[in-house]
Amino acid sequence: MSLKKQLISVPLWAIIACILWATAFPAIKIGLNYCGPFTFAGIRFMISGLLLLPFWIFQKDSLKISFRQWKFIFSVTIFQTFILYALFYLGVSLLSAAIAAIIVGASPLITAITTHVLTRQDKITKSKLLSILFGMLGIVIITINKSPIYGGNYYMVLGIVMLIVGNISSAIGNILVSNNKNLLNIFKLTSLQIFIGGFLLLIVGISFEGLPGIPTDYKFYLVLSWLSFLSAAAFLIWFILLKRDDVLVSDLNIWKFIIPVFGAIFSWILISSEKPSFIIILGMMIAASSVILYNIKWKKLHNNL
């Protein structure tokens, strides 16, 4: 594949994955009205895994999985699905959908720091750090407007901490996938890690939340169907990008600065209690512009290759 095609395809698919993830925030808030967070997450991800199952079962790839591959699958499952989404669902249940989207949007900074510490080839550069700090400036502007510390809302503080720890877990999961590019078929990895992670979340949900009832409202099944689809699609896209030799984990995760932009917009459209304000819109614009600035710089650096 030519460099020109790579420059086009990576941003395009990264944007698609991030927009898909952004739609999750209002959908989750709606779904949590009918089901506990762990139970809801477990059902969602088990369905997502099943959606991808046919794509690798009917491929020529062997159905056999070695011990090393199972170890890899479970490692990705724990960090990328179980820990991440256990904390994500709990955190979202304590925050407004728009603010949750904004906090999760800070993940590029967490990922850059994590990859800098844990890997040799993915270090923080000046241009990357500048873009991340610019993106974080947008998030700081937004959070000052809704400061949980000075407002005395300790549940909101707890929710923010949970989402930050979830970001760290996600970064470790991304590193695992990137460092084992050729170990496992991407459809097999994605479907199994999502399904197993969902199963573990469901067990925890039933243990602490009890057996779920059967909702009769069609809205529950609409959001569950959409969340299951977007998880399968977004995870698959993201893992495919992580397995590319020309993609670094921290570079790819800078695109996540657009998640709070679309997440907040979707929340304002779909949830009547979520309202925009000038300061939040300003912060969103600054956060999103960091992605544009970094990718302009990245393209310039590769023009002579």
PEKA-V311215 format. One line per field, one symbol per residue. ss: DSSP state (a for helix, b for strand, c for the rest). burial: # if it has 16 or more other ideal C-beta (glycine too) atoms within 10 Angstrom, else .. A space follows every 50 residues. Layout:
ss=???
burial=???
This chain:
ss=ccaaaaaaaaaaaaaaaaaaaacaaaaaaaacccccaaaaaaaaaaaaaa aaaaaaacccccccccaaaaaaaaaaaaaaaaaaaaaaaaaaaaccaaaa aaaaccaaaaaaaaaaaacccccccaaaaaaaaaaaaaaaaaaaaccaaa accaaaaaaaaaaaaaaaaaaaaaaaaaaccccccaaaaaaaaaaaaaaa aaaaaaaaaccccccccaaaaaaaaaaaaaaaaaaaaaaaaaccccccaa aaaaaaaaaaaaaaaaaaaacccccccaaaaaaaaaaaaaaaaaaaaaaa acccc
burial=......#..##.##..################.################. ###.##............#..############################# ############.###.....#..#..#..##.###.##.###..#.#.. .....#..##.#################.#..################## ##.##...#..#.......#..##.###.##############...#### ##################.##..#.....#..##.######..##..#.. .....
